[in-house]
Amino acid sequence: MTEHRDSEATQAHLRRSAGWLRRSTIGICMFLLIVALVGGILAYRQLQARIQTTNVALEALSLGVEKVKNDVRTAMVELLLKKRIVDLSEPIFQNADERFDVGKLEVAKHLAGVRISGILLNTSSVGHKQLTMSVSVAGRTKEFTVNSIRPGYAAKFSVYVPDVKAEDARFAEFEFVRSTVSYHLE
């Protein structure tokens, strides 16, 4: 009988131990699940904060890029107006300097460079003989001469600028070099 009681006591003890083990295992699993959930929530919040920071940085960068674009546009316009840069792709008359306008411009590939041709308009009140002008395009400068141009009149010109690719000949600077001035007195 003692064996039977020992066996019942052992079984009761085993049942209590199994219940405790089940509760402990469930408790540990619940604890690990809570830790994983809290860790996931913290990681999600950190990720959201990084995304927010990145979005703010991208917005600031976008505003900075727009400001740089506007600054470059403004600087280009100021440079064009200040230096009286002529857009060779525009056929309209443009101010070359304080005395002359140029228009009906054409740029063509010629030999190892480009040929720039067009019309030079004398906007001054005096005539010019043996008028020498220079044109600078893509870092190269070349002079050309117009025999005679009366006040308010136009004359054709053509100049070959070597060592310039046609695709690089978009803008040019025209400059008065010298001439013999002629005028009439009444």
VEXNUKE-46936 format. One record per residue (C-alpha): residue number from 1; residue in one letter; chain; x, y, z. Coordinates in pm, whole numbers, plus 50000, padded with zeros to 5 digits. Last residue first. Example, Ala and Ser with C-alpha at 12.3 -4.5 7.8 and 13.67 -1.06 7.14 Angstrom:
2
gulo num=2	residuo=s	cadena=A	u=51367	v=49894	w=50714
gulo num=1	residuo=a	cadena=A	u=51230	v=49550	w=50780
! end
This chain:
186
gulo num=186	residuo=e	cadena=A	u=52455	v=62087	w=40614
gulo num=185	residuo=l	cadena=A	u=52727	v=61871	w=40763
gulo num=184	residuo=h	cadena=A	u=52759	v=61508	w=40657
gulo num=183	residuo=y	cadena=A	u=52910	v=61227	w=40859
gulo num=182	residuo=s	cadena=A	u=53183	v=60968	w=40815
gulo num=181	residuo=v	cadena=A	u=53361	v=60768	w=41083
gulo num=180	residuo=t	cadena=A	u=53659	v=60557	w=40987
gulo num=179	residuo=s	cadena=A	u=53629	v=60229	w=41168
gulo num=178	residuo=r	cadena=A	u=53758	v=60030	w=41464
gulo num=177	residuo=v	cadena=A	u=53698	v=59729	w=41692
gulo num=176	residuo=f	cadena=A	u=53322	v=59718	w=41763
gulo num=175	residuo=e	cadena=A	u=53234	v=59402	w=41953
gulo num=174	residuo=f	cadena=A	u=53003	v=59109	w=41886
gulo num=173	residuo=e	cadena=A	u=52963	v=58841	w=42153
gulo num=172	residuo=a	cadena=A	u=52834	v=58504	w=42048
gulo num=171	residuo=f	cadena=A	u=52595	v=58235	w=42170
gulo num=170	residuo=r	cadena=A	u=52492	v=57902	w=42013
gulo num=169	residuo=a	cadena=A	u=52810	v=57802	w=41831
gulo num=168	residuo=d	cadena=A	u=52889	v=57487	w=42031
gulo num=167	residuo=e	cadena=A	u=52670	v=57265	w=41807
gulo num=166	residuo=a	cadena=A	u=52850	v=57401	w=41498
gulo num=165	residuo=k	cadena=A	u=53187	v=57296	w=41639
gulo num=164	residuo=v	cadena=A	u=53444	v=57575	w=41665
gulo num=163	residuo=d	cadena=A	u=53806	v=57537	w=41552
gulo num=162	residuo=p	cadena=A	u=53792	v=57814	w=41293
gulo num=161	residuo=v	cadena=A	u=53556	v=58114	w=41292
gulo num=160	residuo=y	cadena=A	u=53459	v=58214	w=40937
gulo num=159	residuo=v	cadena=A	u=53285	v=58552	w=40905
gulo num=158	residuo=s	cadena=A	u=53001	v=58675	w=40688
gulo num=157	residuo=f	cadena=A	u=52847	v=59020	w=40683
gulo num=156	residuo=k	cadena=A	u=52554	v=59186	w=40511
gulo num=155	residuo=a	cadena=A	u=52501	v=59559	w=40552
gulo num=154	residuo=a	cadena=A	u=52223	v=59761	w=40710
gulo num=153	residuo=y	cadena=A	u=52129	v=60128	w=40706
gulo num=152	residuo=g	cadena=A	u=52032	v=60372	w=40981
gulo num=151	residuo=p	cadena=A	u=52358	v=60563	w=40948
gulo num=150	residuo=r	cadena=A	u=52552	v=60448	w=40638
gulo num=149	residuo=i	cadena=A	u=52756	v=60128	w=40626
gulo num=148	residuo=s	cadena=A	u=53077	v=60087	w=40430
gulo num=147	residuo=n	cadena=A	u=53339	v=59819	w=40366
gulo num=146	residuo=v	cadena=A	u=53230	v=59573	w=40639
gulo num=145	residuo=t	cadena=A	u=53527	v=59399	w=40800
gulo num=144	residuo=f	cadena=A	u=53556	v=59082	w=41007
gulo num=143	residuo=e	cadena=A	u=53751	v=58991	w=41320
gulo num=142	residuo=k	cadena=A	u=53764	v=58645	w=41479
gulo num=141	residuo=t	cadena=A	u=53748	v=58535	w=41841
gulo num=140	residuo=r	cadena=A	u=53734	v=58178	w=41973
gulo num=139	residuo=g	cadena=A	u=53611	v=58079	w=42321
gulo num=138	residuo=a	cadena=A	u=53287	v=57922	w=42197
gulo num=137	residuo=v	cadena=A	u=53203	v=58233	w=41991
gulo num=136	residuo=s	cadena=A	u=53365	v=58573	w=41990
gulo num=135	residuo=v	cadena=A	u=53286	v=58808	w=41702
gulo num=134	residuo=s	cadena=A	u=53500	v=59106	w=41621
gulo num=133	residuo=m	cadena=A	u=53401	v=59412	w=41422
gulo num=132	residuo=t	cadena=A	u=53601	v=59621	w=41176
gulo num=131	residuo=l	cadena=A	u=53423	v=59899	w=40987
gulo num=130	residuo=q	cadena=A	u=53619	v=60003	w=40678
gulo num=129	residuo=k	cadena=A	u=53389	v=60302	w=40646
gulo num=128	residuo=h	cadena=A	u=53131	v=60396	w=40906
gulo num=127	residuo=g	cadena=A	u=52836	v=60633	w=40885
gulo num=126	residuo=v	cadena=A	u=52715	v=60842	w=41175
gulo num=125	residuo=s	cadena=A	u=52380	v=60865	w=41353
gulo num=124	residuo=s	cadena=A	u=52412	v=60527	w=41521
gulo num=123	residuo=t	cadena=A	u=52183	v=60225	w=41475
gulo num=122	residuo=n	cadena=A	u=52400	v=60072	w=41199
gulo num=121	residuo=l	cadena=A	u=52240	v=59731	w=41128
gulo num=120	residuo=l	cadena=A	u=52466	v=59430	w=41063
gulo num=119	residuo=i	cadena=A	u=52295	v=59151	w=40868
gulo num=118	residuo=g	cadena=A	u=52380	v=58783	w=40889
gulo num=117	residuo=s	cadena=A	u=52654	v=58528	w=40850
gulo num=116	residuo=i	cadena=A	u=52843	v=58304	w=41087
gulo num=115	residuo=r	cadena=A	u=53060	v=58039	w=40920
gulo num=114	residuo=v	cadena=A	u=53167	v=57761	w=41151
gulo num=113	residuo=g	cadena=A	u=53484	v=57561	w=41212
gulo num=112	residuo=a	cadena=A	u=53709	v=57297	w=41058
gulo num=111	residuo=l	cadena=A	u=53580	v=57351	w=40701
gulo num=110	residuo=h	cadena=A	u=53243	v=57525	w=40734
gulo num=109	residuo=k	cadena=A	u=52954	v=57419	w=40956
gulo num=108	residuo=a	cadena=A	u=52678	v=57676	w=40925
gulo num=107	residuo=v	cadena=A	u=52546	v=57947	w=41156
gulo num=106	residuo=e	cadena=A	u=52284	v=58188	w=41028
gulo num=105	residuo=l	cadena=A	u=52184	v=58522	w=41173
gulo num=104	residuo=k	cadena=A	u=51894	v=58723	w=41034
gulo num=103	residuo=g	cadena=A	u=51996	v=58991	w=41281
gulo num=102	residuo=v	cadena=A	u=52272	v=59204	w=41427
gulo num=101	residuo=d	cadena=A	u=52236	v=59542	w=41595
gulo num=100	residuo=f	cadena=A	u=52502	v=59811	w=41603
gulo num=99	residuo=r	cadena=A	u=52613	v=60126	w=41785
gulo num=98	residuo=e	cadena=A	u=52571	v=60054	w=42160
gulo num=97	residuo=d	cadena=A	u=52669	v=59690	w=42114
gulo num=96	residuo=a	cadena=A	u=52532	v=59374	w=41949
gulo num=95	residuo=n	cadena=A	u=52165	v=59450	w=42020
gulo num=94	residuo=q	cadena=A	u=51955	v=59175	w=41867
gulo num=93	residuo=f	cadena=A	u=51760	v=59161	w=41542
gulo num=92	residuo=i	cadena=A	u=51551	v=58845	w=41517
gulo num=91	residuo=p	cadena=A	u=51689	v=58524	w=41361
gulo num=90	residuo=e	cadena=A	u=51744	v=58358	w=41700
gulo num=89	residuo=s	cadena=A	u=51983	v=58059	w=41701
gulo num=88	residuo=l	cadena=A	u=52286	v=58289	w=41722
gulo num=87	residuo=d	cadena=A	u=52178	v=58418	w=42063
gulo num=86	residuo=v	cadena=A	u=52374	v=58741	w=42101
gulo num=85	residuo=i	cadena=A	u=52558	v=58824	w=42423
gulo num=84	residuo=r	cadena=A	u=52529	v=59187	w=42513
gulo num=83	residuo=k	cadena=A	u=52787	v=59150	w=42789
gulo num=82	residuo=k	cadena=A	u=52556	v=59296	w=43053
gulo num=81	residuo=l	cadena=A	u=52229	v=59169	w=42909
gulo num=80	residuo=l	cadena=A	u=52351	v=58815	w=42846
gulo num=79	residuo=l	cadena=A	u=52530	v=58807	w=43179
gulo num=78	residuo=e	cadena=A	u=52223	v=58934	w=43363
gulo num=77	residuo=v	cadena=A	u=52005	v=58675	w=43189
gulo num=76	residuo=m	cadena=A	u=52252	v=58398	w=43272
gulo num=75	residuo=a	cadena=A	u=52280	v=58511	w=43636
gulo num=74	residuo=t	cadena=A	u=51902	v=58516	w=43672
gulo num=73	residuo=r	cadena=A	u=51869	v=58168	w=43522
gulo num=72	residuo=v	cadena=A	u=52149	v=58037	w=43746
gulo num=71	residuo=d	cadena=A	u=51987	v=58191	w=44055
gulo num=70	residuo=n	cadena=A	u=51649	v=58043	w=43961
gulo num=69	residuo=k	cadena=A	u=51800	v=57698	w=43916
gulo num=68	residuo=v	cadena=A	u=51993	v=57733	w=44244
gulo num=67	residuo=k	cadena=A	u=51673	v=57831	w=44425
gulo num=66	residuo=e	cadena=A	u=51486	v=57536	w=44273
gulo num=65	residuo=v	cadena=A	u=51766	v=57300	w=44383
gulo num=64	residuo=g	cadena=A	u=51756	v=57442	w=44736
gulo num=63	residuo=l	cadena=A	u=51379	v=57398	w=44756
gulo num=62	residuo=s	cadena=A	u=51421	v=57036	w=44645
gulo num=61	residuo=l	cadena=A	u=51698	v=56986	w=44901
gulo num=60	residuo=a	cadena=A	u=51476	v=57124	w=45178
gulo num=59	residuo=e	cadena=A	u=51195	v=56891	w=45070
gulo num=58	residuo=l	cadena=A	u=51435	v=56597	w=45053
gulo num=57	residuo=a	cadena=A	u=51568	v=56675	w=45402
gulo num=56	residuo=v	cadena=A	u=51215	v=56698	w=45544
gulo num=55	residuo=n	cadena=A	u=51122	v=56369	w=45375
gulo num=54	residuo=t	cadena=A	u=51439	v=56202	w=45508
gulo num=53	residuo=t	cadena=A	u=51365	v=56320	w=45862
gulo num=52	residuo=q	cadena=A	u=51008	v=56190	w=45838
gulo num=51	residuo=i	cadena=A	u=51130	v=55858	w=45696
gulo num=50	residuo=r	cadena=A	u=51385	v=55832	w=45976
gulo num=49	residuo=a	cadena=A	u=51116	v=55906	w=46238
gulo num=48	residuo=q	cadena=A	u=50886	v=55645	w=46081
gulo num=47	residuo=l	cadena=A	u=51166	v=55387	w=46090
gulo num=46	residuo=q	cadena=A	u=51232	v=55466	w=46455
gulo num=45	residuo=r	cadena=A	u=50860	v=55429	w=46532
gulo num=44	residuo=y	cadena=A	u=50848	v=55094	w=46349
gulo num=43	residuo=a	cadena=A	u=51158	v=54972	w=46537
gulo num=42	residuo=l	cadena=A	u=50997	v=55071	w=46868
gulo num=41	residuo=i	cadena=A	u=50671	v=54895	w=46775
gulo num=40	residuo=g	cadena=A	u=50861	v=54584	w=46664
gulo num=39	residuo=g	cadena=A	u=51062	v=54579	w=46988
gulo num=38	residuo=v	cadena=A	u=50740	v=54616	w=47191
gulo num=37	residuo=l	cadena=A	u=50583	v=54328	w=46996
gulo num=36	residuo=a	cadena=A	u=50894	v=54111	w=47031
gulo num=35	residuo=v	cadena=A	u=50913	v=54180	w=47405
gulo num=34	residuo=i	cadena=A	u=50539	v=54107	w=47440
gulo num=33	residuo=l	cadena=A	u=50577	v=53779	w=47249
gulo num=32	residuo=l	cadena=A	u=50881	v=53684	w=47459
gulo num=31	residuo=f	cadena=A	u=50682	v=53751	w=47778
gulo num=30	residuo=m	cadena=A	u=50383	v=53556	w=47647
gulo num=29	residuo=c	cadena=A	u=50609	v=53263	w=47555
gulo num=28	residuo=i	cadena=A	u=50774	v=53277	w=47898
gulo num=27	residuo=g	cadena=A	u=50434	v=53284	w=48067
gulo num=26	residuo=i	cadena=A	u=50303	v=52997	w=47852
gulo num=25	residuo=t	cadena=A	u=50614	v=52794	w=47938
gulo num=24	residuo=s	cadena=A	u=50580	v=52881	w=48306
gulo num=23	residuo=r	cadena=A	u=50211	v=52792	w=48305
gulo num=22	residuo=r	cadena=A	u=50281	v=52462	w=48129
gulo num=21	residuo=l	cadena=A	u=50572	v=52386	w=48365
gulo num=20	residuo=w	cadena=A	u=50356	v=52468	w=48667
gulo num=19	residuo=g	cadena=A	u=50082	v=52242	w=48535
gulo num=18	residuo=a	cadena=A	u=50336	v=51967	w=48460
gulo num=17	residuo=s	cadena=A	u=50489	v=52006	w=48808
gulo num=16	residuo=r	cadena=A	u=50145	v=51986	w=48973
gulo num=15	residuo=r	cadena=A	u=50060	v=51679	w=48766
gulo num=14	residuo=l	cadena=A	u=50400	v=51522	w=48846
gulo num=13	residuo=h	cadena=A	u=50345	v=51583	w=49217
gulo num=12	residuo=a	cadena=A	u=50005	v=51427	w=49195
gulo num=11	residuo=q	cadena=A	u=50156	v=51129	w=49009
gulo num=10	residuo=t	cadena=A	u=50431	v=51095	w=49265
gulo num=9	residuo=a	cadena=A	u=50186	v=51115	w=49549
gulo num=8	residuo=e	cadena=A	u=49970	v=50851	w=49381
gulo num=7	residuo=s	cadena=A	u=50276	v=50627	w=49330
gulo num=6	residuo=d	cadena=A	u=50394	v=50680	w=49683
gulo num=5	residuo=r	cadena=A	u=50047	v=50594	w=49804
gulo num=4	residuo=h	cadena=A	u=50043	v=50278	w=49591
gulo num=3	residuo=e	cadena=A	u=50383	v=50183	w=49711
gulo num=2	residuo=t	cadena=A	u=50282	v=50229	w=50065
gulo num=1	residuo=m	cadena=A	u=50000	v=50000	w=50000
! end
